[in-house]
Amino acid sequence: MTASRPQTIRERLDASGAPTERDPLFVLVCYCLLSVLSVLAFGVFVAVSAPHIESPAAFVAVFLVGVPAAFALPGIVLRRVGVRVGGR
């Protein structure tokens, strides 16, 4: 009888049916959670900093920079995580 080679972590996860970074539903749920957290963090930042902003132009600038950043950040984070764990 020959000894079988040890399974890799990827093979164990695939065999167990555990979600991985390649599972579309897992990625979607992670993206949604990161989006909610990012938008909430932006809301907290605005709530804390708004009383100290006196210029309407500065207030508009915070929104023009913050809103796109809040929605772009989850995609950037997931892309970086995917590269780190061996994706494309």
N, CA, C and O atoms as a GROMACS GRO file, in nm:
protein
  352
    1MET      N    1   0.084  -0.116   0.000
    1MET     CA    2   0.000   0.000   0.000
    1MET      C    3   0.090   0.124   0.000
    1MET      O    4   0.183   0.134   0.080
    2THR      N    5   0.062   0.217  -0.089
    2THR     CA    6   0.143   0.338  -0.096
    2THR      C    7   0.081   0.447  -0.010
    2THR      O    8  -0.041   0.456   0.004
    3ALA      N    9   0.166   0.528   0.045
    3ALA     CA   10   0.118   0.639   0.128
    3ALA      C   11   0.069   0.751   0.037
    3ALA      O   12   0.136   0.787  -0.060
    4SER      N   13  -0.047   0.804   0.069
    4SER     CA   14  -0.098   0.915  -0.012
    4SER      C   15  -0.030   1.045   0.034
    4SER      O   16   0.010   1.060   0.149
    5ARG      N   17  -0.020   1.135  -0.060
    5ARG     CA   18   0.043   1.262  -0.026
    5ARG      C   19  -0.051   1.344   0.062
    5ARG      O   20  -0.173   1.330   0.052
    6PRO      N   21   0.003   1.430   0.148
    6PRO     CA   22  -0.083   1.512   0.233
    6PRO      C   23  -0.161   1.612   0.149
    6PRO      O   24  -0.112   1.665   0.049
    7GLN      N   25  -0.282   1.638   0.191
    7GLN     CA   26  -0.366   1.733   0.119
    7GLN      C   27  -0.322   1.875   0.149
    7GLN      O   28  -0.277   1.906   0.259
    8THR      N   29  -0.335   1.960   0.049
    8THR     CA   30  -0.307   2.102   0.071
    8THR      C   31  -0.427   2.166   0.140
    8THR      O   32  -0.535   2.107   0.146
    9ILE      N   33  -0.406   2.284   0.190
    9ILE     CA   34  -0.516   2.356   0.256
    9ILE      C   35  -0.629   2.381   0.157
    9ILE      O   36  -0.746   2.369   0.192
   10ARG      N   37  -0.594   2.416   0.033
   10ARG     CA   38  -0.696   2.442  -0.070
   10ARG      C   39  -0.780   2.316  -0.094
   10ARG      O   40  -0.902   2.325  -0.105
   11GLU      N   41  -0.716   2.200  -0.101
   11GLU     CA   42  -0.789   2.074  -0.123
   11GLU      C   43  -0.879   2.042  -0.004
   11GLU      O   44  -0.990   1.993  -0.022
   12ARG      N   45  -0.833   2.069   0.116
   12ARG     CA   46  -0.917   2.045   0.234
   12ARG      C   47  -1.038   2.135   0.235
   12ARG      O   48  -1.149   2.091   0.265
   13LEU      N   49  -1.019   2.264   0.203
   13LEU     CA   50  -1.132   2.357   0.198
   13LEU      C   51  -1.231   2.317   0.090
   13LEU      O   52  -1.352   2.319   0.113
   14ASP      N   53  -1.180   2.280  -0.027
   14ASP     CA   54  -1.269   2.238  -0.135
   14ASP      C   55  -1.347   2.112  -0.097
   14ASP      O   56  -1.465   2.100  -0.129
   15ALA      N   57  -1.281   2.019  -0.030
   15ALA     CA   58  -1.347   1.894   0.010
   15ALA      C   59  -1.451   1.918   0.119
   15ALA      O   60  -1.553   1.848   0.123
   16SER      N   61  -1.428   2.014   0.205
   16SER     CA   62  -1.521   2.039   0.315
   16SER      C   63  -1.640   2.124   0.272
   16SER      O   64  -1.740   2.133   0.344
   17GLY      N   65  -1.629   2.187   0.156
   17GLY     CA   66  -1.737   2.273   0.111
   17GLY      C   67  -1.735   2.410   0.176
   17GLY      O   68  -1.832   2.485   0.165
   18ALA      N   69  -1.626   2.444   0.244
   18ALA     CA   70  -1.615   2.574   0.309
   18ALA      C   71  -1.602   2.683   0.203
   18ALA      O   72  -1.542   2.660   0.098
   19PRO      N   73  -1.657   2.801   0.229
   19PRO     CA   74  -1.645   2.909   0.131
   19PRO      C   75  -1.500   2.955   0.120
   19PRO      O   76  -1.427   2.962   0.219
   20THR      N   77  -1.460   2.987   0.000
   20THR     CA   78  -1.325   3.038  -0.024
   20THR      C   79  -1.337   3.174  -0.092
   20THR      O   80  -1.448   3.220  -0.121
   21GLU      N   81  -1.224   3.238  -0.117
   21GLU     CA   82  -1.227   3.370  -0.181
   21GLU      C   83  -1.276   3.362  -0.324
   21GLU      O   84  -1.308   3.464  -0.384
   22ARG      N   85  -1.282   3.242  -0.382
   22ARG     CA   86  -1.329   3.226  -0.520
   22ARG      C   87  -1.480   3.200  -0.528
   22ARG      O   88  -1.536   3.202  -0.637
   23ASP      N   89  -1.544   3.175  -0.418
   23ASP     CA   90  -1.687   3.148  -0.416
   23ASP      C   91  -1.760   3.280  -0.439
   23ASP      O   92  -1.745   3.372  -0.360
   24PRO      N   93  -1.840   3.292  -0.546
   24PRO     CA   94  -1.905   3.420  -0.578
   24PRO      C   95  -1.997   3.470  -0.467
   24PRO      O   96  -2.001   3.591  -0.442
   25LEU      N   97  -2.070   3.382  -0.403
   25LEU     CA   98  -2.160   3.427  -0.296
   25LEU      C   99  -2.080   3.480  -0.178
   25LEU      O  100  -2.118   3.580  -0.117
   26PHE      N  101  -1.971   3.415  -0.144
   26PHE     CA  102  -1.884   3.459  -0.035
   26PHE      C  103  -1.827   3.597  -0.066
   26PHE      O  104  -1.823   3.684   0.020
   27VAL      N  105  -1.783   3.617  -0.189
   27VAL     CA  106  -1.727   3.746  -0.230
   27VAL      C  107  -1.835   3.853  -0.225
   27VAL      O  108  -1.809   3.965  -0.180
   28LEU      N  109  -1.955   3.822  -0.270
   28LEU     CA  110  -2.065   3.918  -0.268
   28LEU      C  111  -2.100   3.959  -0.126
   28LEU      O  112  -2.119   4.077  -0.098
   29VAL      N  113  -2.110   3.863  -0.036
   29VAL     CA  114  -2.143   3.893   0.104
   29VAL      C  115  -2.032   3.978   0.167
   29VAL      O  116  -2.061   4.075   0.237
   30CYS      N  117  -1.907   3.943   0.141
   30CYS     CA  118  -1.795   4.022   0.194
   30CYS      C  119  -1.799   4.164   0.139
   30CYS      O  120  -1.776   4.260   0.212
   31TYR      N  121  -1.827   4.178   0.010
   31TYR     CA  122  -1.833   4.311  -0.052
   31TYR      C  123  -1.946   4.394   0.010
   31TYR      O  124  -1.927   4.512   0.038
   32CYS      N  125  -2.062   4.332   0.030
   32CYS     CA  126  -2.175   4.405   0.091
   32CYS      C  127  -2.142   4.448   0.233
   32CYS      O  128  -2.171   4.561   0.272
   33LEU      N  129  -2.083   4.358   0.311
   33LEU     CA  130  -2.046   4.394   0.448
   33LEU      C  131  -1.942   4.505   0.451
   33LEU      O  132  -1.953   4.599   0.531
   34LEU      N  133  -1.842   4.496   0.366
   34LEU     CA  134  -1.741   4.601   0.360
   34LEU      C  135  -1.801   4.733   0.313
   34LEU      O  136  -1.760   4.839   0.361
   35SER      N  137  -1.897   4.729   0.221
   35SER     CA  138  -1.962   4.851   0.174
   35SER      C  139  -2.039   4.918   0.287
   35SER      O  140  -2.030   5.040   0.306
   36VAL      N  141  -2.114   4.839   0.362
   36VAL     CA  142  -2.191   4.894   0.474
   36VAL      C  143  -2.097   4.954   0.578
   36VAL      O  144  -2.121   5.064   0.626
   37LEU      N  145  -1.992   4.882   0.612
   37LEU     CA  146  -1.896   4.933   0.711
   37LEU      C  147  -1.827   5.059   0.662
   37LEU      O  148  -1.805   5.152   0.740
   38SER      N  149  -1.793   5.064   0.536
   38SER     CA  150  -1.726   5.180   0.479
   38SER      C  151  -1.818   5.303   0.480
   38SER      O  152  -1.774   5.412   0.516
   39VAL      N  153  -1.942   5.285   0.441
   39VAL     CA  154  -2.037   5.398   0.441
   39VAL      C  155  -2.067   5.442   0.584
   39VAL      O  156  -2.079   5.562   0.609
   40LEU      N  157  -2.079   5.348   0.676
   40LEU     CA  158  -2.100   5.386   0.817
   40LEU      C  159  -1.979   5.462   0.872
   40LEU      O  160  -1.996   5.559   0.946
   41ALA      N  161  -1.860   5.419   0.837
   41ALA     CA  162  -1.740   5.490   0.882
   41ALA      C  163  -1.736   5.631   0.824
   41ALA      O  164  -1.697   5.725   0.893
   42PHE      N  165  -1.775   5.647   0.699
   42PHE     CA  166  -1.782   5.780   0.640
   42PHE      C  167  -1.885   5.866   0.711
   42PHE      O  168  -1.861   5.984   0.737
   43GLY      N  169  -2.000   5.807   0.744
   43GLY     CA  170  -2.103   5.880   0.818
   43GLY      C  171  -2.055   5.925   0.955
   43GLY      O  172  -2.084   6.037   0.997
   44VAL      N  173  -1.983   5.839   1.023
   44VAL     CA  174  -1.927   5.876   1.154
   44VAL      C  175  -1.826   5.989   1.137
   44VAL      O  176  -1.825   6.084   1.216
   45PHE      N  177  -1.742   5.980   1.036
   45PHE     CA  178  -1.643   6.085   1.010
   45PHE      C  179  -1.712   6.219   0.985
   45PHE      O  180  -1.670   6.321   1.039
   46VAL      N  181  -1.817   6.219   0.903
   46VAL     CA  182  -1.889   6.343   0.874
   46VAL      C  183  -1.958   6.396   0.998
   46VAL      O  184  -1.957   6.516   1.024
   47ALA      N  185  -2.019   6.307   1.076
   47ALA     CA  186  -2.088   6.350   1.198
   47ALA      C  187  -1.992   6.413   1.298
   47ALA      O  188  -2.028   6.508   1.368
   48VAL      N  189  -1.871   6.361   1.305
   48VAL     CA  190  -1.773   6.415   1.400
   48VAL      C  191  -1.710   6.543   1.347
   48VAL      O  192  -1.687   6.637   1.423
   49SER      N  193  -1.682   6.548   1.217
   49SER     CA  194  -1.610   6.663   1.162
   49SER      C  195  -1.701   6.776   1.117
   49SER      O  196  -1.654   6.890   1.106
   50ALA      N  197  -1.827   6.750   1.089
   50ALA     CA  198  -1.917   6.853   1.037
   50ALA      C  199  -1.931   6.975   1.127
   50ALA      O  200  -1.932   7.087   1.076
   51PRO      N  201  -1.942   6.960   1.258
   51PRO     CA  202  -1.954   7.080   1.342
   51PRO      C  203  -1.832   7.172   1.336
   51PRO      O  204  -1.842   7.291   1.367
   52HIS      N  205  -1.718   7.119   1.296
   52HIS     CA  206  -1.595   7.199   1.293
   52HIS      C  207  -1.567   7.258   1.156
   52HIS      O  208  -1.473   7.337   1.141
   53ILE      N  209  -1.645   7.223   1.056
   53ILE     CA  210  -1.626   7.276   0.921
   53ILE      C  211  -1.711   7.401   0.908
   53ILE      O  212  -1.834   7.396   0.920
   54GLU      N  213  -1.645   7.514   0.882
   54GLU     CA  214  -1.719   7.641   0.872
   54GLU      C  215  -1.748   7.680   0.728
   54GLU      O  216  -1.847   7.749   0.702
   55SER      N  217  -1.666   7.637   0.636
   55SER     CA  218  -1.681   7.676   0.496
   55SER      C  219  -1.770   7.576   0.423
   55SER      O  220  -1.748   7.455   0.431
   56PRO      N  221  -1.872   7.626   0.350
   56PRO     CA  222  -1.954   7.534   0.271
   56PRO      C  223  -1.872   7.461   0.163
   56PRO      O  224  -1.903   7.347   0.129
   57ALA      N  225  -1.771   7.527   0.111
   57ALA     CA  226  -1.688   7.464   0.008
   57ALA      C  227  -1.612   7.344   0.067
   57ALA      O  228  -1.598   7.241   0.001
   58ALA      N  229  -1.564   7.357   0.188
   58ALA     CA  230  -1.494   7.246   0.253
   58ALA      C  231  -1.590   7.131   0.280
   58ALA      O  232  -1.553   7.014   0.266
   59PHE      N  233  -1.712   7.163   0.318
   59PHE     CA  234  -1.812   7.060   0.343
   59PHE      C  235  -1.843   6.983   0.214
   59PHE      O  236  -1.854   6.860   0.215
   60VAL      N  237  -1.856   7.056   0.103
   60VAL     CA  238  -1.881   6.992  -0.027
   60VAL      C  239  -1.760   6.907  -0.067
   60VAL      O  240  -1.777   6.798  -0.121
   61ALA      N  241  -1.641   6.957  -0.041
   61ALA     CA  242  -1.520   6.882  -0.075
   61ALA      C  243  -1.513   6.750   0.002
   61ALA      O  244  -1.472   6.648  -0.053
   62VAL      N  245  -1.554   6.753   0.128
   62VAL     CA  246  -1.556   6.630   0.208
   62VAL      C  247  -1.648   6.527   0.143
   62VAL      O  248  -1.614   6.409   0.136
   63PHE      N  249  -1.764   6.571   0.097
   63PHE     CA  250  -1.856   6.478   0.033
   63PHE      C  251  -1.808   6.434  -0.105
   63PHE      O  252  -1.825   6.318  -0.142
   64LEU      N  253  -1.747   6.526  -0.181
   64LEU     CA  254  -1.700   6.489  -0.315
   64LEU      C  255  -1.584   6.390  -0.310
   64LEU      O  256  -1.566   6.311  -0.403
   65VAL      N  257  -1.507   6.393  -0.204
   65VAL     CA  258  -1.397   6.298  -0.188
   65VAL      C  259  -1.443   6.174  -0.112
   65VAL      O  260  -1.408   6.062  -0.147
   66GLY      N  261  -1.522   6.194  -0.007
   66GLY     CA  262  -1.559   6.086   0.083
   66GLY      C  263  -1.657   5.984   0.027
   66GLY      O  264  -1.640   5.864   0.048
   67VAL      N  265  -1.757   6.030  -0.045
   67VAL     CA  266  -1.858   5.937  -0.097
   67VAL      C  267  -1.798   5.840  -0.200
   67VAL      O  268  -1.817   5.720  -0.188
   68PRO      N  269  -1.724   5.890  -0.300
   68PRO     CA  270  -1.662   5.792  -0.392
   68PRO      C  271  -1.562   5.700  -0.322
   68PRO      O  272  -1.553   5.582  -0.354
   69ALA      N  273  -1.488   5.756  -0.227
   69ALA     CA  274  -1.392   5.673  -0.154
   69ALA      C  275  -1.463   5.565  -0.073
   69ALA      O  276  -1.416   5.452  -0.065
   70ALA      N  277  -1.575   5.600  -0.012
   70ALA     CA  278  -1.650   5.503   0.069
   70ALA      C  279  -1.701   5.387  -0.015
   70ALA      O  280  -1.708   5.274   0.032
   71PHE      N  281  -1.738   5.415  -0.139
   71PHE     CA  282  -1.788   5.307  -0.224
   71PHE      C  283  -1.677   5.234  -0.300
   71PHE      O  284  -1.696   5.120  -0.340
   72ALA      N  285  -1.563   5.298  -0.320
   72ALA     CA  286  -1.452   5.233  -0.391
   72ALA      C  287  -1.368   5.146  -0.298
   72ALA      O  288  -1.309   5.048  -0.342
   73LEU      N  289  -1.362   5.182  -0.172
   73LEU     CA  290  -1.275   5.113  -0.078
   73LEU      C  291  -1.302   4.962  -0.068
   73LEU      O  292  -1.205   4.885  -0.067
   74PRO      N  293  -1.426   4.916  -0.059
   74PRO     CA  294  -1.448   4.770  -0.050
   74PRO      C  295  -1.395   4.693  -0.170
   74PRO      O  296  -1.338   4.585  -0.154
   75GLY      N  297  -1.412   4.746  -0.290
   75GLY     CA  298  -1.360   4.680  -0.408
   75GLY      C  299  -1.209   4.673  -0.409
   75GLY      O  300  -1.150   4.572  -0.447
   76ILE      N  301  -1.145   4.781  -0.365
   76ILE     CA  302  -0.999   4.784  -0.358
   76ILE      C  303  -0.949   4.682  -0.256
   76ILE      O  304  -0.854   4.608  -0.282
   77VAL      N  305  -1.014   4.679  -0.140
   77VAL     CA  306  -0.972   4.585  -0.035
   77VAL      C  307  -0.989   4.441  -0.082
   77VAL      O  308  -0.899   4.360  -0.063
   78LEU      N  309  -1.103   4.409  -0.142
   78LEU     CA  310  -1.125   4.271  -0.188
   78LEU      C  311  -1.027   4.232  -0.298
   78LEU      O  312  -0.983   4.117  -0.303
   79ARG      N  313  -0.994   4.325  -0.386
   79ARG     CA  314  -0.897   4.295  -0.492
   79ARG      C  315  -0.760   4.266  -0.432
   79ARG      O  316  -0.692   4.173  -0.475
   80ARG      N  317  -0.720   4.345  -0.333
   80ARG     CA  318  -0.589   4.323  -0.268
   80ARG      C  319  -0.587   4.190  -0.192
   80ARG      O  320  -0.488   4.118  -0.195
   81VAL      N  321  -0.697   4.158  -0.125
   81VAL     CA  322  -0.705   4.031  -0.053
   81VAL      C  323  -0.698   3.915  -0.151
   81VAL      O  324  -0.631   3.815  -0.125
   82GLY      N  325  -0.767   3.926  -0.262
   82GLY     CA  326  -0.764   3.821  -0.363
   82GLY      C  327  -0.626   3.797  -0.418
   82GLY      O  328  -0.588   3.682  -0.443
   83VAL      N  329  -0.550   3.902  -0.438
   83VAL     CA  330  -0.412   3.886  -0.486
   83VAL      C  331  -0.326   3.820  -0.379
   83VAL      O  332  -0.242   3.737  -0.411
   84ARG      N  333  -0.347   3.857  -0.254
   84ARG     CA  334  -0.265   3.801  -0.145
   84ARG      C  335  -0.289   3.652  -0.127
   84ARG      O  336  -0.195   3.577  -0.098
   85VAL      N  337  -0.413   3.607  -0.143
   85VAL     CA  338  -0.443   3.466  -0.118
   85VAL      C  339  -0.426   3.379  -0.242
   85VAL      O  340  -0.458   3.260  -0.241
   86GLY      N  341  -0.377   3.438  -0.350
   86GLY     CA  342  -0.343   3.357  -0.466
   86GLY      C  343  -0.436   3.370  -0.583
   86GLY      O  344  -0.426   3.292  -0.678
   87GLY      N  345  -0.523   3.466  -0.581
   87GLY     CA  346  -0.610   3.486  -0.697
   87GLY      C  347  -0.538   3.565  -0.803
   87GLY      O  348  -0.416   3.584  -0.797
   88ARG      N  349  -0.613   3.612  -0.902
   88ARG     CA  350  -0.551   3.692  -1.008
   88ARG      C  351  -0.546   3.836  -0.971
   88ARG      O  352  -0.496   3.918  -1.049
   0.00000   0.00000   0.00000
